[in-house]
Amino acid sequence: MRIIFASGNKGKIREASEILGEDYEIITPASLGINEEIEETGNTLKENSLIKAEYLYKRTGMNVFADDTGLEVDALGGAPGVHSARYATDGHDFDANIDKLLLELSKHPGEPRSARFKSVVTLLINGERHFFEGTIEGRIAESRSGVNGFGYDPVFIADAYPGRTFAEVPEEAKNAVSHRGQSLRAMAAWLKENGF
């Protein structure tokens, strides 16, 4: 089955391909000549993932899925949350985002550094909406460590892998517990159960 993934992020696309398996051919918007940035104007992860999925479904008529992910840090009142990708700048500059995150946390000495990644995947199949969610608990490291992954991975220590950031955990091990992995596996299971 051919399905669009509303992403240009190679890390996300690789993760989704591994989870969905060989029965699904993931198509990117860019491969269809759709290169514009889809404006994420929602106030929640669910709203933003739906905006992206509906935009591409209306443009192509193809089945599509989209995700939106946020990092919630308790000491920062849940920030950056829905603004995670654009926390420091209008673009997806994760070095700047991490710098801002660590700076903001430095203003809260002694407070717990507990945090979680949340992911919502919206699947539009034959025009019907389906939502899948995943969450992983952890905490924010004092400084960056590791070279794997992307986004906030160099400063996120998952409870499942204490003592190592997501950027220090092999990709396969990370995908087995990650927020996005959870939501994508739930979507993959739904697709198979429903004969797609």
Salt bridges, closest charged atoms under 4 A:
GLU15 OE1 - ARG180 NH1 3.30
GLU25 OE1 - ARG2 NE 3.46
GLU36 OE2 - ARG59 NH1 2.27
GLU37 OE2 - ARG86 NH2 2.78
GLU40 OE2 - LYS52 NZ 3.44
GLU40 OE1 - ARG86 NH1 3.96
GLU54 OE2 - ARG129 NH2 2.67
ASP67 OD1 - LYS12 NZ 3.21
ASP67 OD2 - ARG180 NE 3.10
ASP68 OD1 - LYS52 NZ 3.64
GLU72 OE1 - ARG116 NH1 3.67
GLU72 OE1 - LYS118 NZ 3.67
ASP74 OD2 - ARG116 NH2 2.98
ASP95 OD1 - ARG144 NH2 3.98
ASP99 OD1 - ARG144 NH2 2.88
GLU104 OE2 - LYS107 NZ 3.19
GLU111 OE2 - HIS108 ND1 3.12
GLU128 OE1 - HIS130 NE2 3.64
GLU137 OE2 - ARG116 NE 3.04
GLU142 OE2 - ARG113 NE 3.78
ASP153 OD2 - LYS174 NZ 2.53
GLU171 OE2 - ARG14 NE 3.13
